[in-house]
Amino acid sequence: MGEKVKNHELSEYAKNLMSYIRSVIGTDNFILYGGAPIDLMKNKDCEINDYDLAISGKTQGKIKRVVSSLTRKGFEIIELRRKYYIYHDTEIILMYARNDKITLDICFIDDVEMVGQFNLESLYWKHPEMKCVDHYNAIKSIEDKKIIPIRGLEKENVFLLVSRFLCLCSKYDINFLSDELNYIIDSFHKKLSECGQGESEQYVSCLSSIFKSILRARNRMIFINELVDSSLVKLIFPLLHISLNNVLQNEHNFEIMEKIINKKDLLYFLGEHLERRDRAIFKDKIRILSRRKWDKQDANIS
């Protein structure tokens, strides 16, 4: 993995943001992770609407104090005490809060350093230390388009891994069919073949991430082509694989795809590329996305 990168002090702008977050959640020991800190380090003026936070400890007392603080600060609690499992058996508690400007995705976990599956998402800002922690040189890896699993592919639910992998490849324009990533795709194939489809929370999250990744991709048709050629979607949602393959057959779809701006319109468009007898099955399947009440686009799927 190479030499680890040392911690360094946050910029004044980053410190101010972390202090604001602390005032909102009412607790000291937390990290800001995910896309926000990386995006802000690349451009502090970029617009961020969604912040991923991991708070150390998951006692009922701590959760109640955070809820109370958020409520006082004018945040609406969208989802409270959602239990979720990472690394198969490590329980975390998830909470989603929103005001008129930002959404907070909050994870209560005993060890905040357990978040992140790949090097590109391993960077985080730490409070109260006001440090940037970048063990695997995420910024340089993004520039080099080099994605590496940092915790082992056998230690996590495959749907969660596929979800994170596709989101990162889409956001950072990484060709996941490259030879150096074959071992990751092969591992996914093996695990997906063993576990089959389902409607677990991880499975529903994976479906949501596939559609989100398509919309986020710099070139959507190239990304769809990679999805089809990789056969990942074929193992996760066979009808979606058929639809995506059909979309690729008509060059006119390239222009249409680039104009789609939300998930609901994308799903309608994909449904139209199935045989009539399969459309009802497709529509019924994607309704499970509406369980994700904290996600505005998913909540509107019907």
C-alpha positions as CSV (number, residue, x, y, z in Angstrom):
1,M,0.0,0.0,0.0
2,G,3.0,2.2,0.3
3,E,4.1,4.7,2.9
4,K,1.2,6.1,4.9
5,V,0.6,9.8,4.8
6,K,0.9,11.7,8.1
7,N,-1.8,13.7,9.7
8,H,-1.7,17.5,9.0
9,E,-3.5,20.5,10.5
10,L,-6.7,21.7,8.9
11,S,-6.9,25.0,7.1
12,E,-8.8,27.8,8.8
13,Y,-11.8,27.3,6.5
14,A,-11.9,23.6,7.4
15,K,-11.6,24.4,11.1
16,N,-14.5,26.8,10.9
17,L,-16.7,24.2,9.2
18,M,-15.8,21.6,11.8
19,S,-16.6,24.1,14.6
20,Y,-20.0,24.8,13.0
21,I,-20.7,21.1,12.7
22,R,-19.8,20.6,16.3
23,S,-22.2,23.4,17.3
24,V,-24.9,21.7,15.4
25,I,-24.5,18.1,16.7
26,G,-23.5,19.1,20.2
27,T,-20.6,16.6,20.6
28,D,-16.9,16.7,20.3
29,N,-15.6,13.4,19.0
30,F,-16.5,13.0,15.4
31,I,-15.0,12.9,11.9
32,L,-16.2,14.3,8.6
33,Y,-15.6,11.7,5.8
34,G,-16.8,10.8,2.4
35,G,-16.7,13.1,-0.6
36,A,-17.1,16.4,1.2
37,P,-13.6,16.8,2.8
38,I,-11.9,15.8,-0.5
39,D,-14.1,18.0,-2.6
40,L,-13.5,21.0,-0.3
41,M,-9.7,20.4,-0.3
42,K,-9.7,20.5,-4.0
43,N,-12.0,23.6,-4.1
44,K,-13.1,25.2,-0.9
45,D,-15.8,27.2,-2.8
46,C,-17.6,24.1,-4.1
47,E,-21.2,23.6,-3.1
48,I,-21.7,20.8,-0.6
49,N,-25.3,19.8,0.3
50,D,-24.6,16.4,2.0
51,Y,-22.1,15.8,4.9
52,D,-21.2,12.3,6.2
53,L,-20.3,12.3,9.9
54,A,-19.1,9.5,12.1
55,I,-19.6,10.1,15.8
56,S,-17.6,8.1,18.3
57,G,-19.8,5.9,20.6
58,K,-23.3,4.7,20.1
59,T,-24.9,4.9,23.6
60,Q,-28.5,5.9,23.9
61,G,-27.5,8.9,25.9
62,K,-25.2,10.2,23.2
63,I,-27.8,9.7,20.5
64,K,-30.4,11.6,22.5
65,R,-28.1,14.5,23.1
66,V,-27.3,14.7,19.4
67,V,-31.0,14.6,18.5
68,S,-31.7,17.3,21.0
69,S,-28.9,19.5,19.7
70,L,-30.0,19.1,16.1
71,T,-33.6,19.9,16.9
72,R,-32.6,23.1,18.7
73,K,-30.6,24.1,15.7
74,G,-33.6,23.8,13.4
75,F,-32.8,20.4,11.8
76,E,-35.6,17.9,11.0
77,I,-34.7,14.3,11.9
78,I,-35.6,12.3,8.8
79,E,-34.6,8.9,10.1
80,L,-33.8,8.0,13.7
81,R,-31.8,5.1,15.1
82,R,-31.6,3.0,11.9
83,K,-29.5,-0.1,12.7
84,Y,-27.1,-1.2,10.0
85,Y,-24.2,-3.7,9.9
86,I,-20.8,-3.3,8.4
87,Y,-18.1,-6.0,8.3
88,H,-21.0,-8.5,8.5
89,D,-21.5,-8.2,12.3
90,T,-20.4,-4.7,13.5
91,E,-23.5,-2.8,14.4
92,I,-23.7,0.9,13.7
93,I,-26.6,3.4,14.3
94,L,-27.5,5.7,11.4
95,M,-29.4,9.0,11.6
96,Y,-30.4,11.5,8.9
97,A,-31.1,15.1,9.6
98,R,-31.9,18.0,7.2
99,N,-32.5,21.7,7.3
100,D,-33.2,24.0,4.3
101,K,-29.6,24.0,3.2
102,I,-27.8,20.7,4.1
103,T,-28.3,17.1,4.9
104,L,-26.3,15.3,7.6
105,D,-25.8,11.5,7.3
106,I,-24.7,10.6,10.8
107,C,-23.2,7.3,11.8
108,F,-22.7,6.4,15.5
109,I,-19.9,3.9,15.7
110,D,-17.5,2.7,18.4
111,D,-14.4,3.2,16.3
112,V,-14.7,6.1,13.7
113,E,-11.6,4.9,11.9
114,M,-13.5,1.9,10.6
115,V,-15.3,3.9,8.0
116,G,-14.4,3.6,4.3
117,Q,-13.7,0.5,2.2
118,F,-11.4,1.9,-0.5
119,N,-8.4,4.3,-0.5
120,L,-10.3,7.0,-2.4
121,E,-12.7,7.4,0.5
122,S,-10.3,6.9,3.4
123,L,-9.5,10.6,4.0
124,Y,-11.3,12.3,6.9
125,W,-11.2,15.4,9.1
126,K,-11.1,14.8,12.8
127,H,-12.6,16.8,15.6
128,P,-11.5,18.0,18.2
129,E,-7.9,17.4,17.0
130,M,-8.6,19.6,13.9
131,K,-6.5,17.2,11.8
132,C,-6.8,15.8,8.3
133,V,-6.1,12.1,8.3
134,D,-5.1,10.6,5.0
135,H,-3.6,7.2,5.6
136,Y,-3.7,6.1,2.0
137,N,-3.0,9.3,0.1
138,A,-6.5,9.6,-1.3
139,I,-6.0,12.9,-3.1
140,K,-3.0,11.5,-5.1
141,S,-4.9,8.2,-5.7
142,I,-7.8,10.1,-7.2
143,E,-5.5,12.0,-9.5
144,D,-3.9,8.7,-10.6
145,K,-7.3,7.0,-10.8
146,K,-6.1,4.2,-8.7
147,I,-8.7,2.5,-6.5
148,I,-7.7,-0.1,-3.9
149,P,-9.6,-2.0,-1.2
150,I,-8.1,-1.2,2.1
151,R,-9.8,-3.6,4.4
152,G,-10.1,-6.8,2.4
153,L,-12.8,-7.9,0.0
154,E,-13.9,-10.8,2.2
155,K,-14.6,-8.8,5.3
156,E,-17.7,-6.9,4.0
157,N,-21.1,-7.4,2.5
158,V,-20.7,-7.6,-1.3
159,F,-23.6,-5.3,-2.0
160,L,-22.1,-2.6,0.2
161,L,-18.7,-3.1,-1.6
162,V,-20.2,-2.9,-5.1
163,S,-22.2,0.2,-4.0
164,R,-19.1,2.0,-2.9
165,F,-16.9,0.8,-5.7
166,L,-19.3,2.0,-8.5
167,C,-20.0,5.3,-6.8
168,L,-16.2,6.0,-6.6
169,C,-15.5,4.9,-10.1
170,S,-18.3,7.0,-11.4
171,K,-17.4,10.2,-9.4
172,Y,-13.7,10.0,-10.3
173,D,-14.1,8.7,-13.8
174,I,-12.3,5.4,-13.3
175,N,-12.6,2.6,-15.9
176,F,-13.4,-0.4,-13.7
177,L,-12.8,-2.8,-16.6
178,S,-9.1,-2.0,-16.6
179,D,-6.8,-5.1,-16.2
180,E,-5.6,-3.9,-12.8
181,L,-9.1,-4.0,-11.4
182,N,-9.9,-7.5,-12.7
183,Y,-9.3,-9.1,-9.2
184,I,-12.0,-6.8,-7.7
185,I,-14.6,-7.6,-10.4
186,D,-13.8,-11.3,-10.1
187,S,-14.3,-11.2,-6.4
188,F,-17.6,-9.4,-6.8
189,H,-18.8,-12.0,-9.4
190,K,-17.9,-14.9,-7.0
191,K,-19.7,-13.4,-4.0
192,L,-22.7,-12.2,-6.0
193,S,-23.1,-15.6,-7.5
194,E,-23.1,-17.2,-4.0
195,C,-25.5,-14.8,-2.3
196,G,-28.0,-14.2,-5.2
197,Q,-30.5,-11.4,-5.2
198,G,-32.6,-10.2,-2.2
199,E,-34.2,-7.2,-0.6
200,S,-31.8,-6.6,2.3
201,E,-30.9,-3.0,3.2
202,Q,-27.5,-3.5,1.6
203,Y,-29.1,-4.8,-1.6
204,V,-31.5,-1.8,-1.8
205,S,-28.7,0.6,-1.1
206,C,-26.7,-1.0,-3.9
207,L,-29.5,-0.6,-6.4
208,S,-29.8,3.1,-5.4
209,S,-26.1,3.5,-5.9
210,I,-26.2,2.0,-9.4
211,F,-28.7,4.6,-10.5
212,K,-26.9,7.4,-8.7
213,S,-23.6,6.4,-10.3
214,I,-25.2,6.4,-13.8
215,L,-26.5,9.9,-13.3
216,R,-23.1,11.1,-11.8
217,A,-20.9,9.7,-14.5
218,R,-19.0,12.1,-16.7
219,N,-20.0,10.1,-19.8
220,R,-23.1,8.1,-18.9
221,M,-23.1,5.9,-22.0
222,I,-19.4,4.8,-21.4
223,F,-20.3,4.0,-17.8
224,I,-23.4,2.0,-18.8
225,N,-21.2,0.1,-21.3
226,E,-18.8,-0.8,-18.4
227,L,-21.7,-1.9,-16.3
228,V,-23.0,-4.2,-19.0
229,D,-19.6,-5.6,-20.0
230,S,-18.7,-6.2,-16.3
231,S,-21.9,-8.3,-15.9
232,L,-22.2,-6.9,-12.3
233,V,-25.7,-5.7,-12.8
234,K,-26.7,-9.0,-14.5
235,L,-26.0,-10.7,-11.2
236,I,-27.7,-8.0,-9.1
237,F,-30.8,-7.1,-11.2
238,P,-31.0,-9.1,-14.5
239,L,-33.9,-6.9,-16.0
240,L,-31.8,-3.8,-15.4
241,H,-28.9,-5.4,-17.3
242,I,-31.2,-6.2,-20.2
243,S,-32.5,-2.6,-20.2
244,L,-29.0,-1.1,-20.1
245,N,-27.9,-3.3,-22.9
246,N,-30.9,-2.3,-25.0
247,V,-30.2,1.4,-24.3
248,L,-26.7,0.9,-25.8
249,Q,-28.1,-0.4,-29.1
250,N,-29.5,2.9,-30.2
251,E,-27.1,5.9,-30.7
252,H,-30.1,8.3,-30.3
253,N,-30.2,7.3,-26.7
254,F,-26.9,8.9,-26.0
255,E,-28.4,12.4,-26.4
256,I,-31.5,11.5,-24.4
257,M,-29.4,10.0,-21.5
258,E,-27.4,13.2,-21.1
259,K,-30.5,15.2,-20.6
260,I,-32.0,13.1,-17.8
261,I,-31.5,15.0,-14.5
262,N,-33.1,12.8,-11.8
263,K,-33.5,9.2,-10.8
264,K,-37.3,9.0,-11.4
265,D,-36.9,10.0,-15.0
266,L,-33.9,7.7,-15.4
267,L,-36.0,4.7,-14.1
268,Y,-38.9,5.5,-16.4
269,F,-36.5,5.7,-19.4
270,L,-34.9,2.4,-18.5
271,G,-38.3,0.7,-18.1
272,E,-39.2,1.8,-21.6
273,H,-36.3,-0.2,-22.9
274,L,-37.9,-3.5,-21.7
275,E,-40.4,-5.7,-23.3
276,R,-44.0,-4.8,-22.2
277,R,-44.3,-8.0,-20.1
278,D,-41.1,-7.1,-18.2
279,R,-42.0,-3.5,-17.4
280,A,-44.4,-4.3,-14.6
281,I,-41.9,-6.6,-13.0
282,F,-39.2,-3.9,-13.3
283,K,-41.4,-1.2,-11.9
284,D,-42.5,-3.5,-9.0
285,K,-38.9,-4.3,-8.2
286,I,-37.6,-0.7,-8.1
287,R,-40.4,0.3,-5.6
288,I,-38.2,-1.0,-2.9
289,L,-36.1,2.2,-3.3
290,S,-38.9,4.1,-1.7
291,R,-38.0,2.6,1.7
292,R,-35.0,5.0,1.7
293,K,-37.1,7.9,3.1
294,W,-34.0,10.0,3.9
295,D,-33.1,10.1,0.2
296,K,-35.4,12.6,-1.6
297,Q,-35.1,11.0,-5.0
298,D,-35.6,7.4,-3.7
299,A,-38.5,8.4,-1.5
300,N,-40.4,9.6,-4.6
301,I,-40.1,6.3,-6.5
302,S,-43.5,4.7,-6.8
